[in-house]
């Protein structure tokens, strides 16, 4: 489990362009499903921990609305931000799992590389010089 989490962390932090391109494509494809999963299943369960209040509605009001004066509420909507973080983490996890499965399958079906026949090693300069010496010696003896 620790390796899985460390692999997942490394995947999120990786700046590889190809990984990011794949993440964008798969993220777009799974976007609606993941958004529904987060909004309709996960966040209501988290909402139970916050006293039954929707997480998306959590906010810090800076200035309350004044309908008489026509002033809208100014608030920091940190609940929506938390919901988007959960959404991102689920998309990243799905992409990670799909890529991991793809790479495992690719590795499984790749043919092992056949070893190339080694060419006879070229003679070294020393060997060539020894042959020349031996032929010169043989020529003098005749």
N, C-alpha and C positions, 0 to 999 in steps of 0.2 A: 504493500500500500504506500510506503514511503517513496519508493521509486516512481510509482504512478504519479504521486503528488509533485515530486521534484521534476519529473518529465513535463507535467502539465504547466508548472511554473516557468520552466525553461521555454516552453512553447509560447506562452503568453509574452514573455520578455524578449523573444527573438525578433530581430529586425529584418529578417530575410524577406526580400521583395516577393518571391514566389509564394512563400507561406502566407503573406498578407493578401496576395491576389486570390489565392484559394479561399482564404478566410472570408473575403468580401463576397465572393460568388456563393459559397455555401451558406454564409450568414444571411444573404438576401433570400436564398431559396427556403431556408428554415425560419425566416423572420416571423411570419404569421403564426406558425405553430408554436414557436418559442414565446412570442408575445402572449398568446392565449394561455400557454402553460403558466407563465409568470403571473398574468393578471387574474386568471380564473381559478388557479389551483394553489400555487405557492404563496402568493401575497395574502389571500384570505387566511391561510394557515398561520402566516406570520402575524396577521392582524389579530388572531386569537391571543397572541402573546402581548399585544399592545392594548388589551382590554376590549377587543371586538371592534376597534376603530380601524378603518382602512389605512394602510401604510401610505398610500398615494396622497391621502388627505393631510398627512402630518406637515405642519408648517410653523414657522416662527413669524408672527405678525409684527411688522415694524410700525406701520400706521394703519389703524382700522379704517374700514370704509365709512364714508359719511354720505348717505344717499341724498340728504337735504342739500348738501353743498356740491354734490356731483363728484365726490372724490372716491376713487377706487382704492381697494385695500392694497397695501404694499407689504409683501410677505416673502420670506425665503422658504421655498417649497422643497425642503430636504427629503420629504417622503417620496416625491416623484424621482428625485435623484437616486435614492436608495433602490427604488424599483428598477431604474435604468441600469444600475450596477448589477443587480441580480440578473436582469435580462442579458447583459453583456457576458457575464460569467457562464451562463447556461449556453449561449451561442458559442463561446470559446471552447467550452467543454465538449459540445457536440462536434465541432470542427476537429478538435484534437482527437477524439475517439474515431471519427471517420478516417482521418489521415493515418492514424496509427494502424487501423485495420487494413487500409489500402496498402501501406508500405509492407505490412506483414504478408499480405496476399501476393504482392509483387515479388517479394523475396522468395516466397514459396514456389512460384511458377517460373522464376528465371532459371535458365539453364546454367549450370556451372561452367565457368570459362575453361575451355580445353587448354592444357599446357602446350605451348608452342615447342616445336622441335628445335633443340639448340643447334646452332651452327657450330662447325668445328672451330675451335678457337684459332685466331690468326697467330702466326708465328711471331714470337717477340723478336725484337732487334737483336737480343743476345743470342737467340737460337740461329738467326740468319748469319750473324758474325761468326759463330762457331762452325757453321757449315762452310763458310768461305775459308776459314782457317784450315779446316780439315781438307778441303779440296786443294788448297795451295800446298799443304804438306804432301798430299798424295802426288801432286804435279812435280815437286822437287825430287821425290824419291824415284821417279821413273827415269 
